[in-house]
């Protein structure tokens, strides 16, 4: 956890001071080596254009978001590694960030995507020894940063609107199994 700031601050209320989701993965799951493409993808999601920490970095903004399409085989870790690690890093390293995740159906979202996110969150909670992430059916909340991962699945486009971060927070939007999501 972030070691900067007054010593009297409760570590349970501090952002996780890790610069990118690849290092986040390696910090909490050191026994599980990422494939090179997984590491590069996690870095690209964080703004490292080439997929390497020493390459060009672009800070995503509302006007210039990072747009990325990942095509990978079933079982390659798109949900369990890429989405879960990125989303948890995203809401835990900065205050007020929101990560909205959608999929074709609520069942897909609940049984595949959020099951992977919850497992990863529970791993971190266990390693830290306290509930850093609160998990409910299709939501993960980080009390320390006021960040949240929100799951939404709907057949009405208007119902997927209205997610806005507070204060200086940013918004990430992930479509899992995007090929199956209708307009």
C-alpha positions in Angstrom: 0.0 0.0 0.0 1.0 3.6 -0.5 3.7 4.4 2.0 3.6 8.2 1.3 1.7 10.5 3.7 1.4 10.8 7.5 2.3 7.7 9.4 -1.0 7.9 11.3 -3.1 7.2 8.2 -4.7 3.8 8.2 -3.2 1.6 5.5 -6.7 0.2 4.8 -7.6 3.7 3.6 -4.7 4.2 1.2 -4.5 3.7 -2.6 -2.3 0.8 -3.7 0.9 2.5 -4.9 1.6 0.5 -8.1 2.1 2.3 -11.4 0.5 -0.2 -13.8 -1.7 -3.3 -13.9 1.2 -5.6 -15.0 3.2 -4.7 -11.9 0.0 -5.0 -9.9 -0.4 -8.6 -11.1 3.3 -9.4 -10.3 3.0 -7.9 -6.8 0.0 -10.0 -5.8 0.5 -13.1 -7.9 4.3 -13.4 -8.1 4.1 -17.2 -8.6 2.0 -16.7 -11.8 4.2 -15.4 -14.6 2.3 -13.5 -17.3 2.7 -14.4 -20.9 4.5 -11.6 -22.8 1.3 -10.7 -24.6 -0.6 -10.5 -21.3 2.0 -8.2 -19.8 2.1 -6.0 -22.9 -1.7 -5.8 -23.0 -2.0 -4.8 -19.4 0.6 -2.1 -20.0 -1.2 -0.8 -23.1 -4.4 -0.6 -21.1 -2.6 1.7 -18.7 -1.3 4.0 -21.5 2.1 2.5 -22.4 1.6 2.5 -26.2 4.3 -0.1 -27.1 3.3 -2.4 -24.2 6.7 -1.7 -22.4 7.3 0.6 -19.5 10.2 2.3 -21.2 8.2 3.1 -24.3 5.9 6.0 -25.1 3.3 6.8 -22.5 0.0 8.5 -23.2 -2.2 9.6 -20.3 -5.8 8.8 -21.3 -8.3 11.6 -21.1 -11.9 12.1 -21.9 -10.9 13.7 -25.2 -8.3 11.1 -26.0 -9.3 7.8 -24.4 -7.4 4.6 -24.9 -9.3 2.4 -27.3 -8.2 -1.2 -27.5 -9.6 -4.4 -29.0 -8.2 -7.6 -27.7 -8.7 -10.7 -29.9 -7.5 -13.9 -28.1 -8.5 -17.5 -27.9 -11.0 -18.8 -25.4 -9.3 -19.8 -22.1 -6.4 -17.4 -22.7 -7.0 -15.2 -19.7 -9.0 -12.3 -21.2 -11.4 -12.2 -18.3 -9.4 -13.8 -15.5 -6.1 -12.0 -16.1 -6.6 -9.0 -18.4 -10.0 -7.7 -17.3 -9.7 -8.7 -13.6 -6.2 -7.4 -13.0 -6.8 -4.1 -14.9 -10.1 -3.3 -13.3 -8.9 -4.0 -9.7 -5.7 -2.0 -10.4 -7.7 0.8 -12.0 -10.0 1.4 -8.9 -7.3 0.8 -6.3 -4.4 3.0 -7.5 -6.3 6.3 -7.8 -9.2 7.9 -6.1 -12.8 8.0 -7.5 -12.1 5.9 -10.6 -15.0 3.9 -12.0 -14.6 0.9 -14.3 -17.8 -0.2 -16.0 -17.8 -3.7 -17.4 -20.5 -5.1 -19.8 -21.1 -8.3 -21.6 -23.8 -9.8 -23.8 -25.9 -11.1 -21.0 -26.2 -10.7 -17.2 -25.4 -14.4 -16.8 -22.1 -14.0 -18.8 -21.2 -11.0 -16.7 -22.0 -12.7 -13.4 -20.7 -16.2 -14.0 -17.6 -15.4 -16.0 -16.4 -11.9 -15.8 -17.3 -11.0 -12.2 -16.4 -14.4 -10.9 -12.9 -13.8 -12.2 -12.8 -10.2 -10.7 -14.2 -11.5 -7.4 -11.6 -14.3 -7.2 -8.8 -11.8 -7.8 -10.2 -9.3 -5.2 -10.5 -12.1 -2.6 -6.9 -13.1 -3.3 -5.8 -9.6 -2.6 -8.1 -9.3 0.5 -6.5 -12.5 1.8 -3.0 -11.3 1.2 -3.6 -8.0 2.9 -5.4 -9.5 5.8 -8.4 -7.2 5.6 -11.3 -6.4 3.2 -9.8 -3.9 0.9 -12.3 -4.7 -1.8 -16.0 -5.3 -1.1 -17.6 -7.7 -3.5 -21.3 -8.0 -4.4 -22.9 -9.8 -7.3 -21.7 -7.5 -10.1 -19.9 -4.8 -8.2 -16.6 -4.4 -6.5 -16.0 -1.3 -4.3 -12.7 -0.1 -2.9 -13.4 2.0 0.3 -9.9 3.3 0.4 -10.2 5.1 -3.0 -14.0 5.3 -3.4 -13.5 3.5 -6.7 -15.9 0.9 -8.1 -16.2 -1.7 -10.8 -19.8 -1.8 -12.0 -21.3 -4.5 -14.1 -24.1 -3.7 -16.5 -25.9 -5.9 -19.1 -29.0 -4.6 -20.9 -30.7 -4.8 -24.2 -31.6 -1.1 -24.0 -28.7 1.2 -24.8 -30.1 4.1 -22.6 -29.7 1.9 -19.5 -25.9 1.7 -19.9 -25.5 5.5 -19.6 -24.9 7.7 -16.6 -21.7 6.4 -15.2 -19.6 9.4 -14.2 -16.7 9.5 -11.7 -16.7 12.0 -8.9 -14.1 14.7 -8.4 -10.9 13.9 -10.3 -11.7 10.3 -11.0 -11.6 8.7 -14.4 -13.9 6.3 -16.2 -12.9 3.0 -17.9 -15.4 1.0 -20.0 -14.8 -2.6 -20.8 -16.9 -4.8 -23.1 -16.2 -8.5 -22.4 -17.1 -10.8 -25.3 -17.8 -7.6 -27.3 -18.5 -9.6 -30.5 -21.7 -10.8 -28.9 -23.0 -7.5 -27.7 -25.8 -6.0 -29.9 -26.1 -2.2 -30.5 
